[in-house]
Amino acid sequence: MEEKNEAQQRLLIFQSFKGKEITQSPSHFMNWLKPILISAERGELHCSYLVRKEMTNPYGILHGGITAGIIDDLIGATVYTLGLSARYTTVNNNIDYFAPASEGDLITAKTSIVKQGRAIINLQCEVFLPTKDRLIAKGYSNMLNIG
């Protein structure tokens, strides 16, 4: 019962940012990414991100490391919405890159739980360029319960 209440409280915090930039995340990286929350449900987050110049590589396209960071950060936040008392950390990321996004593009990222076990939670995140209805990256992560 306690985890359910904690999950509800954490979810309400996220939902209070619907349509707004998330500015008060415990993740300093999330605050730097400046996501705008589209939707938040238990075990699912959907955010948009403006590709800024400092997020691009020398070719002016979204740096793969920033894409990986978006995926990892949003997956971590998704685990947070579960309200679990244990702490979780990323043990691996597997990311496929399909298409570029450029400076000034608005991209979206959406997470979901693939399988939740006692020790490991497997999640996925899809990153889209919605103006072209194009999947630009998809990542999977295993999050390990570290107590």
N, C-alpha and C positions, 0 to 999 in steps of 0.2 A: 504494500500500500504506500509506503514511504517513497519508493522509486517512482510510482505513478504520480504522486503529488509533485515531486521534484521535476519530473519530466514536464508536467503541465506548467509549472512556474517558468522553467527554461524556455519552453515553447512560447509562452506569453511574451517573454522578453523579446524573442525573435519577431513574433508577429506584430509587436508594437512598431517595428521598422518597416512594415509593409508599404511599398511605394517610396521608401526613403533610403538614403545612404546609411549603411551600418557604420556608426562612428564610435561606439562604445564597447566593442568586442574585447574580451580578455586576450584575444590574439592580436598583437601589434601588427602582424603581417596582414591580417584581414582589414584592419583600419587603413593600412597603406594601400591595399587593393581597392578600397572604396566601393564595395558591392552595394547594389540597390536590391533590396529584398522584393522578389516577385511573390513568393509564397513560402510558407513554412508549415509543415505537418510533422508529427512524430516520425522520425526516421527519413524525412525528405526535406531538402531545401532547394530552392530555385532562386538564383540571383542573376542580375545583369552586371556587366563591367564595361566601362569605357576604356578602350585600349589607348593608353597615354604614351607619349614619346618615350618616357623612361621604362616602358614595358617592352620596347621593340629592340630588335637586333639591328645591325648595320644596314640591312636591306629595308628597314622600315616596317617589318612585319612582327607580329607578336612573337616574342622570344619563347622557345620551347620550355625553358626553365620557369618562366612566369606561368605558362599554361599548366605545367606540373604543379607549381605552387598553388594555383587556384584550385586545382583538383584536390590536392592534399589538404589544403586549409578548409575547403567546404566539406570534405568528407569528415574531417575532425569535428567540425561544428555540427554535422549531422549526428555523430555519435553523442555529442553533448546534449542534443535534444531528447535523447532516450532517458535522461535523468538517472543514469546508473551511478552508484556510489563509487565504483572502481574507476581508476584512471586507465586510459587506453593510449597507446602510442602506435604509430605507423611502423609496421615491420617490412612492408614492401609496397612498391607502386609499380604498376605495369600500365604504360600509356602508349596508345597508338595515335599518331598524328596523321590527319587526313587532308587538311586544307589550311591555307594561311588566313590570318586576319590582319588587317592593317591599322596603323595609327588612325584614330578617329572612329573606328568601328565599334559598335555596341555588340558585345557577345553575351551569351547566357550560359549558365552552368546549372545542371540539375542532378541531384544525388538521389540514390535509393539504396536500400539494404538488399543485398543478394541473399545472404544467409547470416543469421545471428546465432552463434554458439556460446558456450559458457566462457571460453578462453579467447576466441577469435571472432571478430565480426568482419565479414566481407562486404564491401560496398562498391558501388560504381558511380561514376560521374561522367555525364556527357556534356561537352562544350559545343555550342552551336553559334553560327553566324546567322541569326534569324532573318536578316534582310534577303539572304540568298537561300534560306531554308537548307543550310549546309552544315553537316556535322564536321567540326574541325578537329576534335580530339575526343577520345574516350579512354577513361582510366579505371582501373580496378585497384583496390587497396585492401590489405588485411590489417586490421587494428587489433593489437594484442592487449589483453587485460594485464596490467602490471600492478594491480592492487589498489 
